[in-house]
């Protein structure tokens, strides 16, 4: 019992040292980890060490925080306080994608900090809405789901992808990418458009996207486009993969991970979108959950979609589109 008490005391001393800017905070937290005799005490001490790294920001604090997080998530099922620290640390680095993953996971765990995580996530959405961009992008940022029409308008108006493809011949896989805007307009006059986009508020954008035949936003049999159908995370991964492939003139990217072992517990090796999912997650366009699931059939959120599109937008502006 004395060992356990010493561990608890050292956690408390570490917290006091953080408040008083005392350099012994890390020392006490590490001693608390060593003194811990139960999983709960070790979790409390490890979480305090993470808090020390986050609050005091020593050299290489991000790497140190990440190392401790890997230990915590390996040994504990629902380390919500540690996940909250990781979410805040991600926000401090303006990594909104990772921040949303951590906060959403705490909400899904539905433990004592879920309400706090929900407020933090709402703050992320507000910040995304406040950033410069198109009106459509700001509206889509808070949506829980994104339709095929929503995604099309983001690619056309926020990313301006079709402008880029028209201006950079040879980078697209469709003949439309080799034409000037005037040639493109004339060429699309003969296309028979699906009836379910006629009169849609985003009809011009939908026609532009359909002309470029992006994977994941192509036509269904009929033909139809189903503009209001929700885009799944797997479907969005296919769209992003196709965009990256075209921007880099790298068709081989779409086969880079075929036959590879799936790193996700809910995506099989033979899944049609596995290559695209790996491409997106290894390049931080999408993120898996903390428990290793990707949730391929769940709807992609507005925040996830906008973050990926804005990152692509930055790369197009800088003309540095290599990954």
C-alpha positions in Angstrom: 0.0 0.0 0.0 2.9 2.4 0.8 4.2 1.8 -2.8 0.8 2.7 -4.2 0.5 5.8 -2.0 4.0 6.9 -3.1 2.9 6.5 -6.7 -0.2 8.6 -6.1 1.8 11.3 -4.3 4.3 11.5 -7.1 1.5 12.0 -9.6 0.3 14.9 -7.4 3.8 16.3 -7.1 4.2 16.2 -10.8 1.0 18.2 -11.3 2.2 20.8 -8.8 5.5 21.1 -10.5 3.7 21.7 -13.8 1.6 24.5 -12.2 4.7 26.0 -10.6 7.0 25.6 -13.7 9.2 23.3 -11.7 11.6 21.2 -13.8 11.0 18.1 -11.7 7.6 17.4 -13.1 8.8 14.8 -15.6 11.0 13.1 -12.9 8.0 12.7 -10.5 5.8 11.4 -13.3 8.3 8.7 -14.2 8.8 7.7 -10.6 5.0 7.4 -10.3 5.0 5.0 -13.3 7.7 2.9 -11.7 5.8 2.8 -8.4 2.5 1.8 -10.0 1.2 -1.6 -9.1 -2.2 -1.6 -10.9 -3.2 -0.8 -14.5 -5.2 2.1 -13.3 -2.3 3.7 -11.4 0.0 3.1 -14.3 -2.5 4.8 -16.6 -2.8 7.8 -14.3 1.0 8.2 -14.1 1.5 7.7 -17.8 -1.3 10.2 -18.6 0.4 12.7 -16.2 3.7 12.2 -18.0 1.9 13.0 -21.3 0.5 16.1 -19.7 4.0 17.2 -18.6 5.2 16.9 -22.2 2.2 18.8 -23.5 2.3 21.6 -21.0 6.1 22.2 -20.7 7.0 21.6 -24.3 10.6 20.4 -23.9 12.7 19.7 -26.9 11.2 17.0 -29.2 8.1 17.0 -27.0 5.9 15.8 -29.9 7.9 12.7 -30.4 8.1 12.0 -26.6 4.3 12.5 -26.4 3.8 10.1 -29.3 6.0 7.4 -27.7 4.1 7.5 -24.4 0.8 7.5 -26.2 1.7 4.3 -28.0 2.5 2.6 -24.7 -0.8 3.8 -23.2 -3.1 2.7 -26.1 -1.4 -0.7 -26.2 -2.1 -1.4 -22.5 -5.4 0.2 -21.9 -8.8 -0.1 -23.7 -10.3 3.4 -23.1 -7.5 5.9 -22.1 -9.8 8.9 -22.5 -7.7 11.4 -20.6 -4.6 10.5 -22.6 -6.6 10.7 -25.9 -7.8 14.2 -24.9 -4.2 15.3 -24.4 -3.4 13.9 -27.9 -6.3 15.8 -29.3 -5.2 19.1 -27.8 -1.6 18.5 -28.9 -2.9 17.9 -32.5 -4.8 21.2 -32.3 -1.6 22.9 -31.1 0.1 21.7 -34.3 -2.9 22.7 -36.4 -3.3 19.0 -37.3 -7.1 19.1 -37.4 -7.5 15.7 -39.0 -5.8 13.9 -36.1 -7.5 16.1 -33.5 -10.9 15.1 -34.9 -9.9 11.4 -34.6 -8.9 11.7 -31.0 -11.9 13.7 -29.9 -14.4 11.5 -31.8 -12.9 8.4 -30.2 -13.4 9.8 -26.7 -17.0 10.6 -27.7 -17.5 7.1 -28.9 -16.2 5.6 -25.7 -18.9 7.6 -23.9 -17.1 7.9 -20.6 -16.7 10.8 -18.3 -14.9 13.1 -20.8 -17.2 12.6 -23.8 -19.0 15.9 -23.2 -15.7 17.8 -23.1 -14.5 16.0 -26.2 -17.8 17.0 -28.0 -17.2 20.6 -27.2 -13.6 20.4 -28.4 -14.8 18.8 -31.7 -17.4 21.5 -32.1 -14.6 24.0 -31.7 -12.6 22.4 -34.5 -15.7 22.6 -36.8 -16.1 26.3 -36.0 -12.5 27.0 -36.8 -12.8 25.2 -40.1 -15.9 27.3 -40.9 -14.1 30.5 -40.0 -11.1 29.9 -42.3 -11.1 31.5 -45.7 -12.7 29.5 -48.4 -15.9 29.1 -50.5 -19.4 29.4 -48.9 -20.1 25.8 -49.9 -17.0 24.6 -48.1 -17.9 26.4 -44.9 -21.4 24.9 -44.9 -20.2 21.4 -45.6 -17.6 21.6 -42.8 -20.1 20.8 -40.1 -22.1 18.2 -41.9 -22.0 14.7 -40.5 -22.3 13.2 -44.0 -21.2 14.4 -47.4 -23.2 13.7 -50.6 -21.8 13.0 -54.0 -23.0 16.5 -55.1 -21.3 18.1 -52.0 -18.0 16.4 -52.9 -18.3 17.5 -56.5 -18.8 21.1 -55.6 -15.8 21.0 -53.2 -13.6 19.6 -55.9 -14.7 22.2 -58.4 -15.2 25.4 -56.3 -12.9 24.9 -53.3 -10.1 22.8 -54.9 -10.6 24.2 -58.5 -9.4 20.8 -59.7 -11.0 21.0 -63.1 -9.3 24.4 -63.8 -6.0 22.7 -62.9 -6.6 19.7 -65.2 -7.6 22.0 -68.1 -4.4 24.1 -67.6 -2.0 21.2 -67.3 -2.3 18.9 -70.3 -1.0 15.4 -69.9 -1.8 15.2 -66.2 -5.3 13.8 -66.6 -6.5 10.4 -67.7 -9.5 11.8 -69.6 -9.4 13.5 -73.0 -11.0 16.5 -71.3 -7.8 17.2 -69.5 -6.0 17.9 -72.8 -8.3 20.7 -73.9 -8.6 24.5 -73.4 -11.7 25.7 -71.6 -13.3 26.7 -74.9 -12.5 23.3 -76.5 -13.8 21.6 -73.3 -17.1 23.5 -73.4 -17.6 22.5 -77.0 -16.7 18.9 -76.5 -19.2 18.5 -73.6 -22.1 19.7 -75.7 -22.5 16.2 -77.2 -22.5 14.4 -73.8 -25.8 12.9 -72.7 -26.1 13.9 -69.0 -27.9 11.7 -66.4 -31.4 13.0 -65.8 -31.0 13.1 -62.0 -28.7 16.1 -62.1 -31.0 18.2 -64.3 -32.0 21.2 -62.3 -29.8 20.4 -59.4 -28.3 23.5 -57.6 -24.8 22.2 -58.4 -25.6 21.0 -61.9 -22.7 22.9 -63.6 -20.2 21.5 -61.1 -21.6 18.0 -61.5 -21.2 18.2 -65.2 -17.6 19.3 -64.9 -16.8 16.4 -62.6 -18.6 13.8 -64.8 -16.6 15.0 -67.8 -13.4 14.1 -66.0 -14.6 10.7 -65.0 -13.1 10.7 -61.6 -13.1 7.3 -59.9 -15.6 7.2 -57.1 -17.7 10.0 -58.7 -18.5 8.3 -62.0 -21.9 7.3 -63.3 -24.0 4.4 -62.1 -25.9 2.1 -64.6 -28.9 3.8 -66.0 -27.1 6.1 -66.3 -27.5 8.0 -63.0 -25.3 10.0 -60.7 -27.3 9.8 -57.4 -26.2 13.3 -56.3 -27.7 13.0 -52.8 -26.2 9.6 -52.0 -23.7 9.8 -49.0 -20.1 9.3 -49.8 -18.5 6.5 -47.8 -15.0 6.7 -46.4 -13.8 4.0 -48.8 -15.5 5.9 -51.7 -13.8 9.1 -50.7 -10.5 7.4 -50.5 -10.9 6.3 -54.1 -11.6 9.9 -55.2 -8.6 11.3 -53.4 -6.4 8.5 -54.8 -7.5 9.4 -58.3 -6.9 13.1 -57.8 -3.4 12.4 -56.4 -2.6 10.1 -59.3 -3.6 12.7 -61.8 -1.8 15.6 -60.2 1.4 13.6 -60.1 0.8 11.9 -63.5 1.4 8.6 -61.6 -1.2 5.9 -62.6 1.0 3.3 -60.9 -0.1 4.7 -57.5 -3.4 2.9 -57.9 -1.7 -0.4 -57.8 1.1 0.3 -55.3 -0.5 -1.7 -52.4 -2.4 -4.4 -54.3 -1.7 -7.7 -52.6 -0.5 -6.1 -49.5 -1.6 -7.1 -46.0 -4.4 -4.9 -44.7 -3.4 -2.9 -41.7 -7.0 -2.3 -40.7 -9.1 -4.8 -38.6 -12.3 -4.1 -40.7 -10.8 -4.0 -44.2 -10.0 -7.3 -45.9 -7.0 -7.8 -48.1 -9.3 -8.2 -51.1 -11.3 -5.1 -50.5 -11.8 -3.1 -53.7 -10.7 0.1 -52.0 -7.7 -1.2 -49.9 -5.1 0.4 -52.1 -6.9 3.8 -52.0 -7.4 3.6 -48.3 -3.7 2.9 -47.7 -2.7 5.7 -50.0 -4.9 8.2 -48.1 -4.0 7.1 -44.6 -0.2 6.9 -45.2 -0.4 10.5 -46.6 -2.7 11.8 -43.8 -5.6 12.6 -46.0 -7.8 10.2 -43.9 -7.1 8.6 -40.6 -8.1 5.2 -39.0 -9.6 5.1 -35.6 -7.5 4.5 -32.5 -8.5 0.9 -32.3 -7.3 0.1 -35.8 -10.6 0.3 -37.6 -11.1 2.3 -40.8 -14.9 2.1 -41.0 -14.9 1.9 -44.9 -18.7 1.8 -45.2 -19.4 4.7 -42.9 -20.2 8.1 -44.4 -17.2 10.5 -44.6 -17.8 13.6 -42.5 -17.7 17.2 -43.7 -14.7 18.0 -41.6 -12.7 15.0 -43.0 -13.6 15.9 -46.5 -12.8 19.6 -46.2 -9.4 18.9 -44.6 -8.3 16.6 -47.3 -9.5 19.0 -50.1 -7.8 22.0 -48.5 -4.5 20.1 -48.2 -4.7 19.2 -51.9 -5.5 22.9 -52.6 -2.3 24.0 -50.8 -0.3 21.5 -52.9 -1.8 22.7 -56.2 -1.1 26.3 -55.3 2.5 25.6 -54.5 2.7 23.3 -57.6 4.3 20.8 -55.3 2.1 17.7 -55.7 4.6 14.9 -55.0 3.9 12.6 -52.2 
